Amino acid sequence: MIFTIIIHMKVPPEKRKELTQTISSLTGSIKSENGCRRCEFFQNLSDENILCLLEEWDTMANLEIHLKSENLMVLRGAMNLLVKPWEMLFFSSFNQSAISQKDLL
C-alpha cells in the first residue's frame, strides 16, 4: 500500500514568497525521512496564491512518525501565515505494480 498526504494552502500574496521558500527548503529533508517515496511542492496555475504539498509514504508507521517529525512541526508553524486554514487529505492506495491492468478491467 501507498499512503498519500495532500496539503492545500491559500497564502496571502505578500507572504507567498516566504512560505514558498520555507516549504521548498523542507522538501529535501522530508524526502530523506525513512519511508518517504515522494515529496513534491506545487503552485496552482490559475491562482499563484494556492499551494499544494504532495507526499507518499511506504507504510502507515513511517507516515505516523513523519506526522510527529520536526519537519512537519516547522511546516505547521509556517502555515500560520495562511489566509484560511490549510486542508490535509489522506489517501491509501495499492501499489500499482501489485495489480495488473487485466485485474482492473
URVENBEL-V437323 format. One record per backbone hydrogen bond with DSSP energy under -0.5 kcal/mol. CO is the residue of the C=O (numbers start at 1). NH is the residue of the N-H. If there is no record, write none. Layout:
CO;NH
CO;NH
//
This chain:
2;4
2;93
3;57
4;91
5;55
6;8
6;89
7;53
8;87
9;11
9;51
10;83
10;84
12;15
12;16
13;16
15;19
16;20
17;21
18;22
19;23
20;24
21;25
22;26
23;27
24;28
25;29
26;30
27;31
28;32
30;33
33;36
35;37
35;58
38;56
40;54
42;52
47;50
49;11
49;51
50;44
51;9
52;42
53;7
54;40
55;5
56;37
56;38
57;3
59;63
60;64
61;65
62;66
63;67
64;68
65;68
66;69
69;73
70;74
71;75
72;76
73;77
74;78
75;79
77;80
78;81
79;82
81;12
87;8
87;89
89;6
91;4
93;2
95;98
96;99
100;104
101;104
101;105
102;105
//
